[in-house]
Amino acid sequence: MSMRKDGRKGSGRSESQNKKKVDKKAGTKSAPGRAVAAGCLPVPLADVGYLADMHAECPTIADAMRTTLNHYHQYTANWEGFIGIAERPAAGAWEAVLADRKAFFYCGLEGLAAEVAPFKITQLALKECLLMILLDQGHTRESLLRTSRSHASSVDTVTLARMLTIAGVGCVTLNYLPASPAQNATHIQALMTELLENCRSAGQATQQLNLGMLVPDQTPDSPGQQGSGTAYRASACAAFICYGLPNLVLS
Protein backbone atom coordinates (compact mmCIF):
# COMPACT_ATOMS: atom_id res chain seq x y z
CA MET A 1 0.00 0.00 0.00
CA SER A 2 1.34 3.38 -0.95
CA MET A 3 0.69 6.06 1.64
CA ARG A 4 0.51 9.72 0.72
CA LYS A 5 1.68 12.36 3.13
CA ASP A 6 -1.08 14.99 3.40
CA GLY A 7 -2.33 13.95 -0.04
CA ARG A 8 0.40 15.73 -1.95
CA LYS A 9 3.57 13.66 -2.08
CA GLY A 10 3.31 9.95 -2.84
CA SER A 11 5.91 7.69 -1.34
CA GLY A 12 6.08 4.42 0.53
CA ARG A 13 7.63 4.16 3.95
CA SER A 14 11.28 3.23 3.79
CA GLU A 15 13.29 1.73 6.61
CA SER A 16 14.90 5.10 7.29
CA GLN A 17 11.47 6.76 7.47
CA ASN A 18 10.31 4.15 9.95
CA LYS A 19 13.41 4.82 12.03
CA LYS A 20 12.67 8.54 11.94
CA LYS A 21 9.17 7.85 13.19
CA VAL A 22 10.58 5.84 16.09
CA ASP A 23 12.95 8.70 16.85
CA LYS A 24 10.04 11.15 16.89
CA LYS A 25 8.21 9.00 19.38
CA ALA A 26 11.32 9.04 21.52
CA GLY A 27 11.15 12.81 21.80
CA THR A 28 12.21 14.48 18.53
CA LYS A 29 9.73 17.16 17.41
CA SER A 30 9.17 18.02 13.76
CA ALA A 31 6.31 20.46 14.35
CA PRO A 32 6.60 23.82 16.11
CA GLY A 33 6.65 23.53 19.89
CA ARG A 34 3.26 24.24 21.42
CA ALA A 35 2.57 24.87 25.07
CA VAL A 36 -0.14 22.66 26.58
CA ALA A 37 -2.34 24.22 29.24
CA ALA A 38 -2.37 22.74 32.70
CA GLY A 39 -4.80 19.86 32.96
CA CYS A 40 -4.59 19.03 29.25
CA LEU A 41 -3.01 15.98 27.64
CA PRO A 42 -0.81 16.32 24.51
CA VAL A 43 -1.47 14.44 21.27
CA PRO A 44 1.62 14.31 18.98
CA LEU A 45 1.14 16.43 15.85
CA ALA A 46 3.62 14.26 13.98
CA ASP A 47 1.46 11.15 14.24
CA VAL A 48 -1.90 12.03 12.66
CA GLY A 49 -3.79 10.17 9.93
CA TYR A 50 -6.78 11.11 7.80
CA LEU A 51 -9.24 9.74 5.28
CA ALA A 52 -11.44 12.06 3.21
CA ASP A 53 -14.02 11.62 0.44
CA MET A 54 -13.20 7.95 0.04
CA HIS A 55 -15.67 7.39 -2.82
CA ALA A 56 -14.86 10.58 -4.75
CA GLU A 57 -18.49 11.65 -4.31
CA CYS A 58 -17.90 15.01 -2.70
CA PRO A 59 -15.22 17.28 -4.23
CA THR A 60 -16.25 20.03 -1.82
CA ILE A 61 -15.00 17.99 1.15
CA ALA A 62 -11.88 16.81 -0.71
CA ASP A 63 -10.97 20.37 -1.71
CA ALA A 64 -11.57 21.66 1.84
CA MET A 65 -9.29 18.98 3.28
CA ARG A 66 -6.50 19.66 0.78
CA THR A 67 -6.78 23.40 1.27
CA THR A 68 -6.64 23.06 5.06
CA LEU A 69 -3.65 20.70 4.94
CA ASN A 70 -1.77 23.17 2.76
CA HIS A 71 -2.77 26.19 4.83
CA TYR A 72 -1.54 24.60 8.07
CA HIS A 73 1.45 22.88 6.47
CA GLN A 74 3.69 23.76 9.41
CA TYR A 75 1.53 21.49 11.57
CA THR A 76 0.38 18.90 9.00
CA ALA A 77 3.66 18.23 7.17
CA ASN A 78 3.96 14.74 8.69
CA TRP A 79 0.30 13.79 8.48
CA GLU A 80 -0.46 10.77 6.32
CA GLY A 81 -3.68 9.69 4.71
CA PHE A 82 -5.86 9.40 1.64
CA ILE A 83 -8.18 11.75 -0.25
CA GLY A 84 -10.41 10.52 -3.04
CA ILE A 85 -10.92 7.13 -4.62
CA ALA A 86 -7.61 7.26 -6.53
CA GLU A 87 -5.80 7.14 -3.19
CA ARG A 88 -8.16 4.76 -1.42
CA PRO A 89 -6.35 2.15 0.70
CA ALA A 90 -6.64 -1.49 -0.28
CA ALA A 91 -8.89 -3.89 1.59
CA GLY A 92 -7.64 -4.37 5.13
CA ALA A 93 -5.50 -1.22 5.04
CA TRP A 94 -8.16 0.65 7.03
CA GLU A 95 -7.07 -1.10 10.20
CA ALA A 96 -3.46 0.01 9.73
CA VAL A 97 -4.47 3.61 9.01
CA LEU A 98 -6.64 3.67 12.12
CA ALA A 99 -4.46 1.74 14.54
CA ASP A 100 -1.09 3.34 13.79
CA ARG A 101 -2.03 6.92 14.64
CA LYS A 102 -2.30 9.00 17.79
CA ALA A 103 -5.04 11.06 16.11
CA PHE A 104 -7.30 10.36 13.15
CA PHE A 105 -9.64 12.47 10.97
CA TYR A 106 -12.45 11.00 8.87
CA CYS A 107 -14.28 13.36 6.51
CA GLY A 108 -16.88 12.17 4.04
CA LEU A 109 -20.46 11.17 3.38
CA GLU A 110 -22.51 8.84 5.57
CA GLY A 111 -20.43 7.54 8.48
CA LEU A 112 -17.28 5.61 9.37
CA ALA A 113 -19.40 2.49 9.92
CA ALA A 114 -20.20 2.54 6.19
CA GLU A 115 -16.51 1.90 5.50
CA VAL A 116 -15.56 -0.36 8.41
CA ALA A 117 -18.09 -2.98 9.43
CA PRO A 118 -19.37 -2.29 12.98
CA PHE A 119 -18.37 -5.74 14.23
CA LYS A 120 -14.79 -5.04 13.09
CA ILE A 121 -14.61 -1.69 14.87
CA THR A 122 -14.84 -3.20 18.34
CA GLN A 123 -12.18 -5.75 17.37
CA LEU A 124 -9.62 -3.14 16.33
CA ALA A 125 -6.74 -2.38 18.68
CA LEU A 126 -7.10 1.40 18.93
CA LYS A 127 -5.49 2.00 22.31
CA GLU A 128 -2.79 4.09 20.61
CA CYS A 129 -5.41 6.41 19.09
CA LEU A 130 -6.02 9.22 21.55
CA LEU A 131 -8.25 11.46 19.42
CA MET A 132 -10.64 10.69 16.56
CA ILE A 133 -12.54 13.37 14.61
CA LEU A 134 -15.50 12.30 12.46
CA LEU A 135 -17.02 14.86 10.10
CA ASP A 136 -19.65 13.03 8.09
CA GLN A 137 -23.44 12.51 8.16
CA GLY A 138 -23.80 14.03 4.68
CA HIS A 139 -25.91 12.23 2.10
CA THR A 140 -26.25 11.78 -1.65
CA ARG A 141 -28.46 9.35 -3.55
CA GLU A 142 -25.47 7.13 -4.25
CA SER A 143 -24.22 7.17 -0.66
CA LEU A 144 -27.66 6.31 0.71
CA LEU A 145 -27.93 3.35 -1.65
CA ARG A 146 -24.46 2.17 -0.68
CA THR A 147 -25.16 2.47 3.04
CA SER A 148 -28.49 0.66 2.75
CA ARG A 149 -26.59 -2.43 1.61
CA SER A 150 -24.37 -2.43 4.69
CA HIS A 151 -24.89 -2.64 8.45
CA ALA A 152 -24.08 1.05 8.82
CA SER A 153 -27.70 2.13 8.56
CA SER A 154 -28.40 0.47 11.94
CA VAL A 155 -25.54 2.26 13.75
CA ASP A 156 -26.27 5.73 15.09
CA THR A 157 -23.48 8.20 15.80
CA VAL A 158 -23.54 7.91 19.60
CA THR A 159 -23.39 4.11 19.36
CA LEU A 160 -20.45 4.44 16.98
CA ALA A 161 -18.66 6.73 19.45
CA ARG A 162 -19.20 4.17 22.21
CA MET A 163 -17.88 1.37 20.00
CA LEU A 164 -14.75 3.36 19.20
CA THR A 165 -14.06 4.08 22.88
CA ILE A 166 -14.55 0.38 23.65
CA ALA A 167 -11.89 -0.29 21.01
CA GLY A 168 -9.56 2.03 22.92
CA VAL A 169 -9.98 5.54 21.44
CA GLY A 170 -9.53 8.18 24.13
CA CYS A 171 -11.86 10.82 22.65
CA VAL A 172 -14.29 10.91 19.72
CA THR A 173 -15.54 14.24 18.37
CA LEU A 174 -18.29 14.05 15.77
CA ASN A 175 -21.35 15.73 14.34
CA TYR A 176 -24.37 13.69 15.32
CA LEU A 177 -26.96 15.40 13.10
CA PRO A 178 -27.07 15.46 9.28
CA ALA A 179 -24.96 18.12 7.57
CA SER A 180 -24.62 19.02 3.91
CA PRO A 181 -21.23 18.57 2.19
CA ALA A 182 -20.86 22.36 2.08
CA GLN A 183 -21.48 22.60 5.83
CA ASN A 184 -18.96 19.83 6.54
CA ALA A 185 -16.39 21.58 4.35
CA THR A 186 -16.86 24.65 6.55
CA HIS A 187 -16.66 22.48 9.66
CA ILE A 188 -13.31 21.03 8.51
CA GLN A 189 -11.80 24.49 8.19
CA ALA A 190 -13.32 25.75 11.44
CA LEU A 191 -12.23 22.70 13.44
CA MET A 192 -8.68 22.82 12.11
CA THR A 193 -8.50 26.50 13.02
CA GLU A 194 -9.54 25.73 16.60
CA LEU A 195 -7.30 22.68 17.03
CA LEU A 196 -4.20 23.89 15.18
CA GLU A 197 -4.16 27.68 15.04
CA ASN A 198 -5.88 28.39 18.36
CA CYS A 199 -4.46 25.28 20.08
CA ARG A 200 -7.77 24.44 21.76
CA SER A 201 -8.54 21.08 23.33
CA ALA A 202 -11.02 18.70 21.71
CA GLY A 203 -13.73 19.75 24.16
CA GLN A 204 -13.07 23.47 23.64
CA ALA A 205 -13.05 23.08 19.85
CA THR A 206 -16.36 21.22 20.00
CA GLN A 207 -17.84 24.00 22.11
CA GLN A 208 -16.59 26.66 19.69
CA LEU A 209 -18.12 24.87 16.71
CA ASN A 210 -21.46 24.64 18.46
CA LEU A 211 -21.30 28.31 19.43
CA GLY A 212 -20.39 29.18 15.86
CA MET A 213 -23.66 27.67 14.69
CA LEU A 214 -25.65 30.12 16.81
CA VAL A 215 -26.81 33.45 15.44
CA PRO A 216 -28.82 36.25 17.10
CA ASP A 217 -32.55 35.62 16.99
CA GLN A 218 -34.11 38.67 15.40
CA THR A 219 -37.67 37.68 16.32
CA PRO A 220 -39.26 40.84 17.77
CA ASP A 221 -40.53 40.80 21.32
CA SER A 222 -44.25 40.41 21.86
CA PRO A 223 -46.19 43.68 22.22
CA GLY A 224 -45.90 45.05 25.73
CA GLN A 225 -42.82 42.99 26.55
CA GLN A 226 -39.36 44.40 27.05
CA GLY A 227 -36.30 42.72 25.60
CA SER A 228 -34.53 40.49 28.08
CA GLY A 229 -31.17 40.27 26.34
CA THR A 230 -29.99 38.68 23.11
CA ALA A 231 -31.44 35.27 22.33
CA TYR A 232 -29.78 32.82 19.96
CA ARG A 233 -30.96 30.12 17.62
CA ALA A 234 -29.22 27.43 15.55
CA SER A 235 -28.06 28.63 12.15
CA ALA A 236 -27.41 25.17 10.67
CA CYS A 237 -28.74 21.64 10.95
CA ALA A 238 -25.64 20.26 12.65
CA ALA A 239 -24.36 19.79 16.15
CA PHE A 240 -21.21 18.33 17.65
CA ILE A 241 -20.47 16.15 20.64
CA CYS A 242 -17.20 15.25 22.34
CA TYR A 243 -17.34 11.69 23.69
CA GLY A 244 -14.52 10.73 26.03
CA LEU A 245 -11.59 12.84 27.25
CA PRO A 246 -12.25 16.49 26.37
CA ASN A 247 -8.81 17.76 27.42
CA LEU A 248 -6.72 16.39 24.53
CA VAL A 249 -4.62 18.96 22.65
CA LEU A 250 -2.69 18.50 19.39
CA SER A 251 0.84 19.59 20.23
C-alpha positions as CSV (number, residue, x, y, z in Angstrom):
1,M,0.0,0.0,0.0
2,S,1.3,3.4,-1.0
3,M,0.7,6.1,1.6
4,R,0.5,9.7,0.7
5,K,1.7,12.4,3.1
6,D,-1.1,15.0,3.4
7,G,-2.3,13.9,0.0
8,R,0.4,15.7,-1.9
9,K,3.6,13.7,-2.1
10,G,3.3,10.0,-2.8
11,S,5.9,7.7,-1.3
12,G,6.1,4.4,0.5
13,R,7.6,4.2,3.9
14,S,11.3,3.2,3.8
15,E,13.3,1.7,6.6
16,S,14.9,5.1,7.3
17,Q,11.5,6.8,7.5
18,N,10.3,4.1,10.0
19,K,13.4,4.8,12.0
20,K,12.7,8.5,11.9
21,K,9.2,7.8,13.2
22,V,10.6,5.8,16.1
23,D,13.0,8.7,16.9
24,K,10.0,11.1,16.9
25,K,8.2,9.0,19.4
26,A,11.3,9.0,21.5
27,G,11.1,12.8,21.8
28,T,12.2,14.5,18.5
29,K,9.7,17.2,17.4
30,S,9.2,18.0,13.8
31,A,6.3,20.5,14.4
32,P,6.6,23.8,16.1
33,G,6.7,23.5,19.9
34,R,3.3,24.2,21.4
35,A,2.6,24.9,25.1
36,V,-0.1,22.7,26.6
37,A,-2.3,24.2,29.2
38,A,-2.4,22.7,32.7
39,G,-4.8,19.9,33.0
40,C,-4.6,19.0,29.2
41,L,-3.0,16.0,27.6
42,P,-0.8,16.3,24.5
43,V,-1.5,14.4,21.3
44,P,1.6,14.3,19.0
45,L,1.1,16.4,15.9
46,A,3.6,14.3,14.0
47,D,1.5,11.1,14.2
48,V,-1.9,12.0,12.7
49,G,-3.8,10.2,9.9
50,Y,-6.8,11.1,7.8
51,L,-9.2,9.7,5.3
52,A,-11.4,12.1,3.2
53,D,-14.0,11.6,0.4
54,M,-13.2,7.9,0.0
55,H,-15.7,7.4,-2.8
56,A,-14.9,10.6,-4.7
57,E,-18.5,11.7,-4.3
58,C,-17.9,15.0,-2.7
59,P,-15.2,17.3,-4.2
60,T,-16.3,20.0,-1.8
61,I,-15.0,18.0,1.2
62,A,-11.9,16.8,-0.7
63,D,-11.0,20.4,-1.7
64,A,-11.6,21.7,1.8
65,M,-9.3,19.0,3.3
66,R,-6.5,19.7,0.8
67,T,-6.8,23.4,1.3
68,T,-6.6,23.1,5.1
69,L,-3.7,20.7,4.9
70,N,-1.8,23.2,2.8
71,H,-2.8,26.2,4.8
72,Y,-1.5,24.6,8.1
73,H,1.4,22.9,6.5
74,Q,3.7,23.8,9.4
75,Y,1.5,21.5,11.6
76,T,0.4,18.9,9.0
77,A,3.7,18.2,7.2
78,N,4.0,14.7,8.7
79,W,0.3,13.8,8.5
80,E,-0.5,10.8,6.3
81,G,-3.7,9.7,4.7
82,F,-5.9,9.4,1.6
83,I,-8.2,11.7,-0.2
84,G,-10.4,10.5,-3.0
85,I,-10.9,7.1,-4.6
86,A,-7.6,7.3,-6.5
87,E,-5.8,7.1,-3.2
88,R,-8.2,4.8,-1.4
89,P,-6.4,2.2,0.7
90,A,-6.6,-1.5,-0.3
91,A,-8.9,-3.9,1.6
92,G,-7.6,-4.4,5.1
93,A,-5.5,-1.2,5.0
94,W,-8.2,0.7,7.0
95,E,-7.1,-1.1,10.2
96,A,-3.5,0.0,9.7
97,V,-4.5,3.6,9.0
98,L,-6.6,3.7,12.1
99,A,-4.5,1.7,14.5
100,D,-1.1,3.3,13.8
101,R,-2.0,6.9,14.6
102,K,-2.3,9.0,17.8
103,A,-5.0,11.1,16.1
104,F,-7.3,10.4,13.1
105,F,-9.6,12.5,11.0
106,Y,-12.4,11.0,8.9
107,C,-14.3,13.4,6.5
108,G,-16.9,12.2,4.0
109,L,-20.5,11.2,3.4
110,E,-22.5,8.8,5.6
111,G,-20.4,7.5,8.5
112,L,-17.3,5.6,9.4
113,A,-19.4,2.5,9.9
114,A,-20.2,2.5,6.2
115,E,-16.5,1.9,5.5
116,V,-15.6,-0.4,8.4
117,A,-18.1,-3.0,9.4
118,P,-19.4,-2.3,13.0
119,F,-18.4,-5.7,14.2
120,K,-14.8,-5.0,13.1
121,I,-14.6,-1.7,14.9
122,T,-14.8,-3.2,18.3
123,Q,-12.2,-5.7,17.4
124,L,-9.6,-3.1,16.3
125,A,-6.7,-2.4,18.7
126,L,-7.1,1.4,18.9
127,K,-5.5,2.0,22.3
128,E,-2.8,4.1,20.6
129,C,-5.4,6.4,19.1
130,L,-6.0,9.2,21.5
131,L,-8.2,11.5,19.4
132,M,-10.6,10.7,16.6
133,I,-12.5,13.4,14.6
134,L,-15.5,12.3,12.5
135,L,-17.0,14.9,10.1
136,D,-19.6,13.0,8.1
137,Q,-23.4,12.5,8.2
138,G,-23.8,14.0,4.7
139,H,-25.9,12.2,2.1
140,T,-26.3,11.8,-1.7
141,R,-28.5,9.4,-3.5
142,E,-25.5,7.1,-4.3
143,S,-24.2,7.2,-0.7
144,L,-27.7,6.3,0.7
145,L,-27.9,3.3,-1.6
146,R,-24.5,2.2,-0.7
147,T,-25.2,2.5,3.0
148,S,-28.5,0.7,2.8
149,R,-26.6,-2.4,1.6
150,S,-24.4,-2.4,4.7
151,H,-24.9,-2.6,8.5
152,A,-24.1,1.1,8.8
153,S,-27.7,2.1,8.6
154,S,-28.4,0.5,11.9
155,V,-25.5,2.3,13.7
156,D,-26.3,5.7,15.1
157,T,-23.5,8.2,15.8
158,V,-23.5,7.9,19.6
159,T,-23.4,4.1,19.4
160,L,-20.4,4.4,17.0
161,A,-18.7,6.7,19.5
162,R,-19.2,4.2,22.2
163,M,-17.9,1.4,20.0
164,L,-14.7,3.4,19.2
165,T,-14.1,4.1,22.9
166,I,-14.5,0.4,23.6
167,A,-11.9,-0.3,21.0
168,G,-9.6,2.0,22.9
169,V,-10.0,5.5,21.4
170,G,-9.5,8.2,24.1
171,C,-11.9,10.8,22.7
172,V,-14.3,10.9,19.7
173,T,-15.5,14.2,18.4
174,L,-18.3,14.0,15.8
175,N,-21.3,15.7,14.3
176,Y,-24.4,13.7,15.3
177,L,-27.0,15.4,13.1
178,P,-27.1,15.5,9.3
179,A,-25.0,18.1,7.6
180,S,-24.6,19.0,3.9
181,P,-21.2,18.6,2.2
182,A,-20.9,22.4,2.1
183,Q,-21.5,22.6,5.8
184,N,-19.0,19.8,6.5
185,A,-16.4,21.6,4.4
186,T,-16.9,24.7,6.6
187,H,-16.7,22.5,9.7
188,I,-13.3,21.0,8.5
189,Q,-11.8,24.5,8.2
190,A,-13.3,25.8,11.4
191,L,-12.2,22.7,13.4
192,M,-8.7,22.8,12.1
193,T,-8.5,26.5,13.0
194,E,-9.5,25.7,16.6
195,L,-7.3,22.7,17.0
196,L,-4.2,23.9,15.2
197,E,-4.2,27.7,15.0
198,N,-5.9,28.4,18.4
199,C,-4.5,25.3,20.1
200,R,-7.8,24.4,21.8
201,S,-8.5,21.1,23.3
202,A,-11.0,18.7,21.7
203,G,-13.7,19.8,24.2
204,Q,-13.1,23.5,23.6
205,A,-13.1,23.1,19.9
206,T,-16.4,21.2,20.0
207,Q,-17.8,24.0,22.1
208,Q,-16.6,26.7,19.7
209,L,-18.1,24.9,16.7
210,N,-21.5,24.6,18.5
211,L,-21.3,28.3,19.4
212,G,-20.4,29.2,15.9
213,M,-23.7,27.7,14.7
214,L,-25.6,30.1,16.8
215,V,-26.8,33.4,15.4
216,P,-28.8,36.3,17.1
217,D,-32.5,35.6,17.0
218,Q,-34.1,38.7,15.4
219,T,-37.7,37.7,16.3
220,P,-39.3,40.8,17.8
221,D,-40.5,40.8,21.3
222,S,-44.2,40.4,21.9
223,P,-46.2,43.7,22.2
224,G,-45.9,45.0,25.7
225,Q,-42.8,43.0,26.6
226,Q,-39.4,44.4,27.1
227,G,-36.3,42.7,25.6
228,S,-34.5,40.5,28.1
229,G,-31.2,40.3,26.3
230,T,-30.0,38.7,23.1
231,A,-31.4,35.3,22.3
232,Y,-29.8,32.8,20.0
233,R,-31.0,30.1,17.6
234,A,-29.2,27.4,15.6
235,S,-28.1,28.6,12.1
236,A,-27.4,25.2,10.7
237,C,-28.7,21.6,11.0
238,A,-25.6,20.3,12.6
239,A,-24.4,19.8,16.2
240,F,-21.2,18.3,17.7
241,I,-20.5,16.1,20.6
242,C,-17.2,15.2,22.3
243,Y,-17.3,11.7,23.7
244,G,-14.5,10.7,26.0
245,L,-11.6,12.8,27.2
246,P,-12.3,16.5,26.4
247,N,-8.8,17.8,27.4
248,L,-6.7,16.4,24.5
249,V,-4.6,19.0,22.6
250,L,-2.7,18.5,19.4
251,S,0.8,19.6,20.2
